[in-house]
Amino acid sequence: MAAQLHILFPLADAGGFGDWFALYWGWCVWGLIVLVGLFILGFKDVIRFSLRRAWAISGVCFAESIRKRVLLLTPLAIIGVIAIAQLQHATDEQDAVRQTIKYALFSTGLVVMLSSIILACTNLPKEIESRVIYTIVTKPTTRLELILGKIIGFSRVSLAIVAIMGLFTWGYLRIREREKRAELSTRMQEGDLSPAERARAIAFEKTGLLTARAVATADGMDIFGKPPDPSSDSRIISDAAEQNVLAGFDVNINTLFGPPTPSGKIDDQASQGIGRLGMVIRIQLAYERTGEPADQPPSEMTMGPELPGAPTTRHLVPPLIAVQIYDHNGQLLLGPAKLVAASTITALQANIGAFVASLKVPPRAGANQIRLSEPTRLRDGAEGQFAYVWIPPDQAKALFYEPQFFVVFTGFSIHVDYKVGPQPVRAFIPTTNGDQLVFDPSGATEIPPAMSHGKPMVLFRGGIGIHGEQEIKSGEIASPAVAVFHYRSSPPPLNESGRTPIEIIPTIDRTTSSDEASEDATTLDITVVDNATHQSSTQTVQVESQQPSFVDFPASTITSPDYDILIHCQTPERTFGVYPDSVKVITSRQSFEVNLIKSLSIIWMMSILVVTLAVMCSTFVSWPIAIVLTIFLLLGHWGVSQLGDSTGPGLGRRLVNDFRFSDAATSKVFSTGVDALTHTLSSVALVLPDTSQFVAIDDIEQGVSISGQRLTEALYVLAGFAIPATIFAYLILKRKEVAP
């Protein structure tokens, strides 16, 4: 409930209040507006309020809008949709229908929003200017009835436009579906389909091209170098930077940097703790060589025979890893050149001494290509191969403004399987013993890891593709790497005649230029594993890049809400990419018409919000300024959210460093001014409506049922901002002299 109140009242938890206090604070703000605005300043008008008079005023607004021929915009939009739909270049029949859905609903929203803004912003100022309003306010009509009447009237206009465009959308989509299904049947009869296309066509023939299904997507996704062993808590990442591991840590400023200083200055607090001594990262792994090593120093490749005639033995030193620090958005925060690293604590202390003496990382002491230690048992009982990284104090200060950070390590040696345990990374705040830093856990302060499902947060990722997908690459032999999608507390999957349907949309790139290989289909093994019963079922499917593929499993395979889906690419010379939502388990189906009504309802709710804000703006500024102000109110929150972390704390300091100001006074003024500006911008955005909650196209375009939660969230935003805006408009108009 508190999360819903945050949508309704974004100021409720802006200061970091607890959930219950946020709930209380949000209702207090709403209650204060209603109490002061209506029941104190407008008590008489509330008592006299007549819905009949408000509806009559709305009828006048509706009739006037019709006389202005605003509905003539709908034929223009319809013609545009038909023209664009006929000229589109779709990849297949379903894509053609989906694009038509997008064009039709986008044009509906565009026509509704533009007409709502123009009508609502211009009506009241022009009535005041032409003195038409005299005939209304001199009658026994209150200003509250006038405001509500206009909002209801223009909402009726937008509803009429939505209804007309909705009927057109439904009819035209049914015609398009019939055409495309006929084309699909013709192609199937002619046999002009690849195996992947044929399987997709069969699925479309069964379900239709206009679908609305509820789906369950994964709660998390990992990329492993080999399929996980259920009997072991270790997981494997492959060699040569194919996969990496992210270990998350929450930033508690008081723990990492110490308590606030008496001066209260951020700079003073940031110079304590890891801001004074840095931070030590310890990585614990095990490994197994799977082929010929290629990362050995020449001097250590061989050892001479101990006795004459004895064979020469080989001494293989441990493999290499690379370490980086990412911010909470998964972006690089500290690269290898900014870190000091070594295989042992003794070597790390020596490298730190060299770093302090020379003020730079000595050669090969950076976190890039750290060689693991020999098998070791530490005093705290940890066993395996270790690597250590020290983050210098000036670099550790970068964590002061981060809510969370990730330690990322990657295997850097080929023909090596790196075995990763449940907590492979530990972080420490060192202490001092004389002039020596103490890293041992018995003397240092350990930083607790971030937790996920009661366990330390450890994420396994593949290589990142150009569009953000995680990739698995294979050479001449198919890679054993596997993508694992985790479903936790998921709704029961759909049971269709004893089968559970699953949809997969991967990206496939061919890593060879061979014409023969480029024609080969890409084959995937899909395995469903029930975590309660440990029973599994595997199906093989041929897929095409960025095209949906369908596979079904025995419904008896999944008996619990916790299960995993594993995907392995059997075809060599492929790059197989997936997103966390690339695999969808279908849980139910519903009518497309019902889904279309939900989408149109969201568009109409958005238009009511637009009308309310436009009427409020038109009560105190001229209509051209009201149009601009309404657009600003609608886009303000979205614009600030697009800026993201660039407007967060510390922006002024970062800009000062980038511009390299030499004068301390100028730097302080510039930094303070930028931080004040960004704080003001973020604060203003908090009181603006979050229009991203009115998403009406994405789900229906993808054939996904619009959830009740999405409708509820849109309704919360509408109520949370339309009600106060209506009260403000009434109060402004009540105090405004519009008639003698």
C-alpha positions in Angstrom: 0.0 0.0 0.0 2.9 2.4 0.7 4.2 1.8 -2.8 0.9 2.8 -4.2 0.8 5.9 -2.0 4.2 6.8 -3.4 2.7 6.9 -6.9 -0.2 8.9 -5.6 1.9 11.2 -3.4 5.5 11.2 -4.5 6.5 13.6 -1.7 5.6 11.0 0.8 8.9 9.2 0.9 11.1 11.8 -0.7 12.9 12.3 2.6 13.5 8.7 3.2 10.6 8.1 5.6 9.5 4.6 6.6 6.6 2.9 4.8 4.0 3.6 7.5 5.1 7.2 8.0 5.0 7.6 4.2 1.5 6.3 4.1 0.5 8.7 7.0 2.2 11.7 5.4 0.6 11.1 2.0 -2.9 11.0 3.3 -2.2 14.1 5.5 -1.2 16.1 2.4 -4.3 15.0 0.5 -6.5 15.6 3.5 -5.0 19.1 4.0 -5.7 20.1 0.4 -9.3 18.9 0.6 -9.9 20.4 4.0 -8.5 23.8 3.3 -9.5 24.0 -0.3 -13.1 22.8 -0.1 -14.4 22.6 3.4 -12.9 25.9 4.6 -12.5 28.3 1.7 -15.2 26.8 -0.4 -17.7 25.5 2.2 -20.6 27.4 0.8 -20.0 26.2 -2.8 -19.7 22.6 -1.6 -23.1 22.9 0.2 -24.7 24.4 -2.9 -23.0 22.0 -5.3 -25.4 20.5 -7.9 -24.3 17.7 -10.2 -27.2 18.6 -12.5 -25.8 22.1 -13.1 -22.2 20.8 -13.5 -23.5 18.3 -16.1 -25.4 21.0 -17.9 -22.2 23.1 -18.1 -20.4 20.0 -19.4 -23.0 19.6 -22.1 -22.4 23.1 -23.3 -18.6 22.4 -23.5 -19.3 19.2 -25.3 -21.7 20.8 -27.8 -19.3 23.7 -28.4 -16.4 21.3 -29.1 -18.5 19.4 -31.6 -19.5 22.6 -33.3 -15.8 23.3 -33.7 -15.6 20.1 -35.7 -12.9 18.6 -33.4 -14.2 15.1 -34.3 -12.9 15.7 -37.9 -9.5 14.9 -36.5 -10.5 11.3 -36.3 -10.9 10.7 -40.1 -7.5 12.2 -40.7 -6.0 9.9 -38.1 -7.8 6.9 -39.5 -6.5 7.7 -43.0 -3.0 8.1 -41.7 -3.1 4.8 -39.9 -4.4 2.9 -42.9 -1.7 4.5 -45.2 1.1 3.8 -42.8 -0.1 0.2 -42.2 -0.2 -0.5 -45.9 3.3 0.9 -46.4 5.0 -0.9 -43.5 7.7 -3.4 -43.9 7.0 -6.2 -41.4 9.1 -9.3 -40.8 6.2 -11.6 -40.8 2.4 -11.7 -40.5 2.3 -11.3 -36.7 4.7 -8.4 -36.9 2.4 -6.6 -39.4 -0.5 -6.9 -37.0 1.5 -5.7 -34.1 2.8 -2.7 -35.9 -0.8 -1.9 -36.9 -1.8 -2.0 -33.3 1.0 0.4 -32.4 0.1 2.9 -35.2 -3.6 2.8 -34.3 -3.2 3.3 -30.6 -0.5 5.9 -31.0 -2.6 8.0 -33.3 -5.5 7.6 -30.8 -3.4 8.9 -28.0 -2.0 11.7 -30.1 -5.4 13.0 -31.3 -6.9 12.8 -27.8 -4.0 14.6 -26.1 -3.7 17.4 -28.6 -7.4 18.1 -28.7 -7.7 17.9 -24.9 -4.9 20.4 -24.4 -6.1 22.9 -27.0 -9.8 22.8 -26.0 -9.2 22.9 -22.3 -6.5 25.6 -22.4 -8.4 27.9 -24.7 -11.9 27.6 -23.5 -12.0 29.6 -20.2 -9.6 32.4 -21.3 -11.6 33.0 -24.5 -14.8 33.0 -22.5 -13.4 35.6 -20.2 -12.1 37.7 -23.1 -15.3 37.5 -25.0 -17.4 38.0 -21.8 -19.4 34.9 -22.6 -18.7 33.8 -19.0 -20.9 36.6 -17.8 -24.0 34.6 -18.8 -22.8 31.7 -16.6 -21.4 33.3 -13.4 -24.3 35.7 -13.1 -26.6 32.6 -12.9 -27.0 30.6 -9.6 -23.9 28.6 -10.6 -20.9 28.2 -8.3 -17.3 28.4 -9.5 -16.8 24.8 -8.3 -19.6 23.7 -10.7 -18.1 25.7 -13.5 -14.7 24.0 -13.1 -16.1 20.5 -12.7 -18.5 21.1 -15.6 -15.7 22.0 -17.9 -13.5 19.1 -16.9 -16.4 16.7 -17.3 -17.3 18.3 -20.7 -13.9 18.0 -22.2 -13.5 14.5 -20.8 -16.7 13.6 -22.6 -15.1 14.9 -25.8 -12.0 12.9 -25.3 -14.2 9.8 -24.5 -16.0 10.3 -27.9 -12.7 10.4 -29.7 -11.4 7.4 -27.9 -14.6 5.5 -28.7 -14.5 6.4 -32.4 -10.8 5.5 -32.7 -11.3 2.3 -30.6 -14.1 1.1 -32.9 -12.0 1.8 -36.0 -9.0 0.1 -34.4 -10.9 -3.1 -33.5 -12.5 -3.4 -36.9 -9.4 -2.6 -38.9 -7.3 -5.0 -36.9 -9.8 -7.8 -37.4 -9.6 -7.2 -41.2 -5.8 -7.1 -41.1 -5.7 -10.3 -39.1 -8.0 -12.1 -41.6 -5.8 -11.0 -44.4 -2.5 -12.0 -42.7 -3.9 -15.4 -41.7 -4.9 -16.1 -45.3 -1.3 -15.1 -46.4 0.1 -17.4 -43.7 -2.0 -20.3 -44.8 -1.0 -19.8 -48.4 2.7 -19.8 -47.5 2.2 -23.0 -45.4 0.6 -24.8 -48.4 3.3 -23.7 -50.7 6.0 -24.9 -48.3 7.9 -21.7 -48.5 8.8 -21.7 -44.8 11.9 -22.7 -42.8 11.4 -25.1 -39.9 11.4 -22.2 -37.4 8.9 -20.3 -39.5 6.7 -23.3 -39.8 6.6 -23.9 -36.1 5.7 -20.3 -35.6 3.0 -20.4 -38.2 1.4 -23.4 -36.6 1.3 -21.6 -33.3 -0.3 -18.5 -34.9 -2.9 -20.7 -36.6 -3.8 -22.2 -33.3 -3.9 -18.9 -31.2 -4.6 -16.3 -33.9 -2.6 -13.2 -34.6 -4.5 -11.0 -32.2 -3.7 -12.4 -28.8 -3.9 -11.4 -25.2 -2.1 -13.6 -22.8 -0.8 -13.2 -19.3 2.8 -14.2 -19.0 5.3 -14.8 -16.2 8.9 -13.5 -16.7 11.9 -14.5 -14.8 12.8 -12.9 -11.5 16.5 -13.2 -12.4 18.8 -14.5 -15.0 22.4 -16.0 -14.8 24.8 -17.0 -17.5 27.0 -20.0 -16.4 30.0 -21.6 -18.2 28.4 -25.0 -17.6 25.0 -26.2 -16.5 24.7 -25.9 -12.7 25.1 -29.0 -10.5 22.2 -29.2 -8.2 24.3 -31.1 -5.6 26.9 -28.3 -5.4 26.7 -24.7 -4.3 29.5 -23.7 -6.7 28.9 -22.3 -10.2 31.3 -22.1 -13.1 32.2 -19.2 -15.4 34.1 -19.9 -18.5 37.5 -18.6 -19.7 38.7 -15.7 -21.8 36.2 -13.2 -20.5 33.1 -15.0 -21.8 31.3 -14.6 -18.4 31.8 -12.4 -15.3 30.5 -12.3 -11.8 29.0 -9.3 -9.9 29.0 -9.3 -6.1 26.8 -6.6 -4.7 27.4 -4.4 -1.6 25.0 -1.9 -0.1 26.6 1.5 0.8 26.0 2.4 4.4 27.8 5.8 4.7 28.2 5.6 8.5 29.8 2.1 8.2 32.1 2.8 5.3 33.0 6.4 6.1 32.3 6.7 9.8 29.7 8.8 11.7 29.0 12.4 10.7 31.6 14.8 11.8 30.9 17.7 14.2 31.3 20.2 11.4 28.5 18.4 9.4 30.4 18.8 6.2 30.2 16.0 3.6 33.9 16.4 2.7 34.9 15.8 6.3 32.8 12.7 6.6 34.0 11.4 3.2 37.6 11.6 4.4 37.1 9.1 7.2 36.9 5.3 7.0 37.6 4.0 3.5 38.0 7.7 2.5 41.2 7.6 4.7 42.4 4.0 4.5 40.8 2.8 1.3 39.0 -0.5 1.0 40.2 -4.1 0.5 38.5 -6.6 -1.7 39.2 -10.3 -1.4 38.2 -12.7 -4.1 38.1 -16.4 -3.5 37.9 -18.9 -6.3 38.8 -22.4 -7.4 39.7 -23.5 -10.9 40.2 -26.4 -13.2 42.2 -26.4 -16.4 40.3 -27.8 -19.4 43.0 -27.6 -22.1 46.4 -26.4 -23.1 47.5 -23.3 -21.0 48.4 -20.1 -22.8 49.0 -17.7 -19.9 52.2 -19.1 -18.4 55.4 -17.0 -18.0 58.1 -18.5 -20.2 60.5 -18.9 -17.2 57.9 -21.0 -15.3 56.7 -23.3 -18.1 59.0 -26.2 -17.4 61.2 -27.6 -14.7 64.3 -29.6 -15.5 64.6 -33.3 -14.7 65.5 -34.1 -11.1 67.5 -37.2 -12.3 69.3 -37.9 -15.5 66.9 -39.4 -18.0 63.8 -38.4 -16.0 61.0 -36.6 -18.0 60.7 -32.8 -17.8 57.9 -31.6 -15.6 55.7 -28.5 -16.1 55.0 -26.0 -13.3 51.7 -24.3 -14.1 51.1 -21.1 -12.2 47.5 -20.1 -11.4 45.3 -18.4 -14.0 44.5 -14.7 -14.3 41.4 -12.7 -13.5 40.4 -9.0 -14.0 38.6 -6.9 -11.5 36.5 -3.7 -11.8 34.1 -1.8 -9.7 30.6 -0.9 -11.1 28.0 1.5 -9.7 24.4 0.7 -8.8 23.4 1.0 -12.4 25.9 -1.5 -13.6 28.1 1.1 -15.2 31.9 1.2 -14.8 32.8 3.3 -11.7 36.5 2.3 -11.1 38.6 0.7 -13.8 41.7 -1.5 -13.3 44.1 1.5 -13.6 42.6 3.0 -10.5 43.1 -0.1 -8.3 46.0 -1.8 -6.6 46.1 -5.6 -6.7 48.1 -8.7 -5.9 47.8 -12.4 -5.3 48.7 -12.3 -1.6 48.4 -9.9 1.3 52.2 -9.5 1.5 52.4 -8.7 -2.1 49.5 -6.3 -1.8 51.2 -4.4 1.0 54.3 -4.1 -1.1 52.3 -2.8 -4.0 50.5 -0.3 -1.8 53.9 0.9 -0.5 55.1 1.4 -4.1 51.8 3.2 -5.0 52.0 5.6 -2.0 55.7 6.3 -2.8 55.2 6.9 -6.5 51.6 8.2 -6.4 50.8 5.8 -9.2 50.1 2.1 -9.6 53.3 0.3 -10.4 53.5 -1.8 -13.5 51.3 -5.0 -13.5 50.0 -4.1 -10.0 46.7 -2.9 -11.3 43.5 -5.0 -11.1 43.8 -6.0 -14.8 45.0 -9.5 -15.1 45.7 -10.4 -11.5 47.1 -13.9 -11.0 45.4 -16.0 -8.4 47.4 -17.3 -5.5 48.5 -20.8 -5.0 46.0 -23.0 -3.1 45.8 -21.5 0.4 44.1 -21.9 3.7 43.6 -18.6 5.6 43.3 -18.1 9.3 39.6 -17.5 9.1 39.1 -21.0 7.5 38.7 -19.9 3.9 40.3 -22.2 1.3 41.0 -21.8 -2.4 42.9 -19.4 -4.6 42.7 -15.8 -3.7 43.3 -12.3 -5.2 43.3 -9.0 -3.4 42.4 -5.5 -4.6 42.9 -2.3 -2.7 40.8 0.8 -3.6 42.9 3.9 -2.8 41.2 6.5 -0.5 40.7 9.1 -3.2 39.0 6.5 -5.4 37.0 5.0 -2.5 35.4 8.4 -2.0 33.5 7.8 -5.3 31.3 5.3 -3.3 30.0 8.1 -1.0 27.3 9.0 -3.4 26.4 5.5 -4.5 23.5 3.5 -2.8 25.2 0.2 -3.9 28.3 -1.0 -5.7 29.4 -4.2 -7.4 32.7 -5.9 -7.5 33.0 -7.5 -10.9 35.6 -10.1 -11.8 36.2 -11.9 -15.0 38.2 -15.0 -15.9 41.1 -13.9 -18.1 42.8 -17.2 -19.0 41.7 -19.6 -21.7 41.0 -23.3 -21.1 40.1 -22.7 -17.5 36.9 -23.3 -15.6 36.6 -20.9 -12.6 34.5 -22.3 -9.8 32.6 -19.6 -7.9 31.2 -20.3 -4.4 28.1 -18.7 -2.8 30.2 -15.7 -1.4 33.2 -15.3 -3.7 33.9 -11.7 -2.7 34.4 -10.1 0.7 35.1 -6.5 1.4 37.0 -5.0 4.4 37.8 -1.6 5.9 41.4 -1.9 6.9 42.9 -0.7 10.1 46.4 0.5 10.9 49.1 -1.1 13.0 51.8 1.5 13.2 52.4 2.5 9.6 51.1 -0.8 8.2 47.6 -1.5 6.9 45.9 -4.5 8.4 43.8 -6.5 6.0 43.2 -9.7 7.9 39.5 -10.2 8.8 40.5 -10.6 12.4 41.7 -7.0 12.5 39.7 -5.3 9.7 36.0 -4.5 9.6 34.1 -6.5 7.2 31.5 -4.9 5.0 28.3 -7.0 4.8 27.2 -8.0 1.3 23.9 -7.0 -0.2 21.4 -9.8 0.2 19.0 -11.3 -2.3 16.5 -14.0 -1.3 18.4 -14.4 2.0 21.8 -15.0 0.3 24.7 -12.7 -0.7 23.9 -11.1 -4.0 26.0 -12.8 -6.6 25.1 -12.3 -10.3 26.5 -14.2 -13.2 26.5 -12.4 -16.5 27.6 -13.1 -20.1 29.2 -10.8 -22.5 27.1 -7.6 -23.1 25.9 -7.2 -26.7 25.4 -3.9 -28.6 21.8 -3.7 -27.5 22.4 -4.6 -23.9 21.6 -8.3 -24.2 23.7 -10.9 -22.5 25.6 -13.2 -24.9 27.0 -16.7 -25.1 29.5 -17.3 -27.8 30.6 -20.6 -29.3 33.4 -21.4 -31.7 33.7 -24.4 -34.0 32.3 -26.5 -31.1 29.1 -25.5 -29.4 29.8 -23.9 -26.0 28.6 -25.6 -22.8 27.5 -22.3 -21.4 23.9 -22.0 -20.4 21.4 -19.2 -19.6 19.4 -19.9 -16.5 16.1 -18.1 -15.9 14.9 -18.1 -12.3 11.2 -18.1 -11.5 10.3 -17.5 -7.9 6.8 -17.4 -6.5 5.4 -17.3 -10.0 1.7 -17.8 -10.9 0.7 -21.3 -12.1 1.4 -21.8 -15.8 -1.3 -22.4 -18.3 -2.4 -25.9 -18.8 -3.6 -26.4 -22.4 -4.5 -30.0 -23.0 -1.8 -31.1 -20.6 0.9 -28.9 -22.1 2.4 -25.6 -20.8 3.3 -23.1 -23.6 6.5 -21.0 -23.4 7.6 -18.2 -25.7 11.3 -17.4 -26.4 12.7 -14.4 -28.3 16.5 -14.7 -28.6 19.0 -12.7 -30.6 21.3 -14.8 -32.9 24.5 -13.7 -34.6 26.6 -16.0 -36.8 30.3 -15.8 -36.0 31.4 -17.2 -39.3 31.3 -15.8 -42.8 30.8 -19.2 -44.4 27.8 -19.2 -46.7 27.1 -22.8 -45.8 27.1 -22.2 -42.1 25.0 -19.0 -42.4 22.1 -21.1 -43.8 22.1 -23.5 -40.8 19.3 -23.2 -38.4 20.0 -22.4 -34.8 19.0 -25.1 -32.4 18.3 -24.5 -28.7 17.8 -27.0 -25.9 15.1 -25.7 -23.5 15.0 -27.5 -20.1 12.5 -26.8 -17.3 13.6 -27.8 -13.8 11.1 -27.9 -10.9 13.0 -26.9 -7.8 10.5 -28.7 -5.5 10.5 -32.1 -7.1 13.8 -31.7 -9.1 12.1 -33.3 -12.1 13.0 -31.8 -15.5 11.9 -31.9 -19.1 13.9 -30.9 -22.2 12.6 -29.8 -25.6 14.5 -28.9 -28.7 13.5 -25.9 -30.8 14.9 -24.1 -33.9 14.9 -20.3 -33.6 15.5 -17.2 -35.6 17.0 -14.0 -34.4 14.5 -11.6 -32.7 11.6 -13.7 -33.7 9.3 -15.4 -31.2 9.6 -19.2 -31.0 7.1 -21.4 -29.2 7.7 -24.6 -27.3 5.5 -26.5 -24.9 6.2 -28.9 -22.0 4.2 -31.4 -20.1 2.1 -29.5 -17.6 3.0 -32.0 -14.9 6.7 -30.8 -15.1 6.0 -27.6 -13.1 4.3 -28.4 -9.8 5.6 -25.5 -7.7 5.9 -21.7 -8.1 9.8 -22.0 -8.0 11.4 -23.4 -11.1 14.2 -22.7 -13.5 14.4 -22.7 -17.3 17.8 -23.5 -18.8 18.7 -22.6 -22.4 21.7 -24.1 -24.2 22.6 -23.4 -27.8 23.6 -26.6 -29.6 24.7 -24.9 -32.9 28.4 -24.0 -33.1 29.7 -20.7 -34.5 26.8 -18.7 -33.0 26.4 -15.8 -30.6 23.3 -16.4 -28.6 21.9 -13.4 -26.8 19.0 -13.0 -24.3 17.4 -10.5 -22.0 15.8 -11.3 -18.6 12.4 -11.1 -20.3 13.3 -13.1 -23.4 11.6 -16.2 -21.9 7.9 -15.9 -21.1 5.8 -18.6 -19.5 2.1 -18.2 -20.5 -0.2 -18.3 -17.5 -3.6 -17.5 -19.0 -5.3 -16.2 -22.1 -8.1 -13.6 -22.5 -10.0 -11.9 -25.3 -8.2 -9.3 -27.4 -11.3 -7.1 -27.2 -11.0 -6.9 -23.4 -7.3 -6.0 -23.7 -8.1 -3.3 -26.2 -10.7 -1.8 -23.9 -8.1 -1.7 -21.1 -5.6 0.1 -23.3 -8.2 2.6 -24.4 -9.2 3.1 -20.8 -5.6 4.1 -19.9 -5.6 6.5 -22.8 -8.8 8.1 -21.6 -7.5 8.4 -18.0 -4.5 10.2 -19.3 -6.7 12.6 -21.3 -8.7 13.4 -18.1 -5.4 14.3 -16.3 -4.5 16.4 -19.3 -7.9 18.2 -19.2 -7.6 18.8 -15.5 -4.1 20.3 -15.7 -5.1 22.4 -18.7 -8.2 23.8 -17.0 -6.1 24.7 -13.9 -3.5 26.5 -16.0 -6.1 28.4 -18.0 -7.5 29.9 -14.8 -4.5 32.2 -14.2 -2.5 32.6 -17.5 -3.4 33.3 -21.1 -4.2 30.3 -23.3 -0.8 30.2 -25.2 1.1 30.1 -21.9 -1.4 27.6 -20.5 -0.6 25.2 -23.4 3.1 25.5 -22.8 2.7 25.2 -19.0 0.4 22.1 -19.4 3.0 20.4 -21.6 5.7 21.2 -19.0 3.7 19.7 -16.2 3.1 16.6 -18.2 6.6 16.1 -19.3 8.6 17.5 -16.3 8.7 14.3 -14.3 9.6 12.2 -17.3 12.3 14.6 -18.3 14.0 14.5 -14.9 13.8 10.7 -14.8 15.5 10.5 -18.2 18.4 12.5 -16.8 18.8 9.8 -14.2 21.8 9.8 -11.9 23.3 12.8 -13.6 21.2 15.1 -11.4 22.2 13.2 -8.2 24.3 14.5 -5.3 27.9 15.4 -6.2 27.2 16.6 -9.8 28.7 20.0 -8.9 31.9 18.4 -7.7 32.2 16.2 -10.7 31.8 19.2 -13.1 34.4 21.1 -11.1 36.8 18.2 -11.6 35.9 18.0 -15.3 36.4 21.7 -16.0 39.5 21.9 -13.8 38.8 25.2 -12.1 42.0 26.5 -10.5 40.4 29.1 -8.2 39.0 27.5 -5.0 36.3 30.2 -4.5 35.0 29.8 -8.0 35.0 26.1 -7.7 32.9 26.2 -4.5 30.4 28.7 -5.9 30.0 26.7 -9.1 29.7 23.4 -7.3 27.2 24.7 -4.7 25.1 26.4 -7.5 24.9 23.3 -9.6 24.0 21.1 -6.6 21.3 23.6 -5.6 19.9 23.7 -9.1 19.8 19.9 -9.5 18.2 19.6 -6.0 15.5 22.1 -7.0 14.9 20.3 -10.3 14.5 17.0 -8.6 12.2 18.4 -5.9 10.0 20.1 -8.6 9.8 16.8 -10.5 8.5 15.0 -7.3 5.3 17.0 -7.4 4.7 16.5 -11.1 2.6 13.6 -12.4 4.5 10.4 -13.5 3.0 10.0 -16.9 5.1 6.8 -17.4 2.3 5.0 -15.5 0.0 5.6 -18.4 1.6 3.0 -20.7 -1.2 1.8 -23.0 0.6 0.4 -26.1 3.6 -1.8 -25.1 1.7 -4.8 -23.6 -1.1 -5.0 -26.2 1.4 -4.6 -29.0 3.3 -7.6 -27.7 0.1 -9.6 -27.3 0.4 -9.4 -23.5 -2.7 -8.9 -21.3 -2.7 -5.5 -19.5 -2.7 -6.3 -15.8 -5.1 -4.9 -13.3 -2.1 -3.4 -11.5 -1.3 -1.2 -14.5 -4.8 0.1 -14.6 -4.7 0.7 -10.8 -1.4 2.6 -11.0 -2.8 4.8 -13.8 -5.9 5.5 -11.7 -3.8 6.4 -8.6 -1.8 8.9 -10.6 -5.0 10.4 -12.1 -6.6 10.7 -8.6 -3.5 11.9 -6.9 -3.0 14.8 -9.3 -6.4 15.5 -10.9 -8.2 16.1 -7.5 -5.6 18.6 -6.2 -5.5 20.3 -9.6 -9.3 20.6 -9.7 -9.3 22.2 -6.2 -6.5 24.6 -7.1 -8.3 25.6 -10.3 -11.5 26.2 -8.2 -9.7 28.3 -5.6 -7.9 30.4 -8.3 -11.1 31.0 -10.2 -13.0 31.8 -7.0 -10.6 34.6 -6.2 -10.5 35.8 -9.7 -12.7 38.7 -10.9 -14.3 37.5 -14.2 -17.5 39.5 -14.1 -18.7 42.8 -12.8 
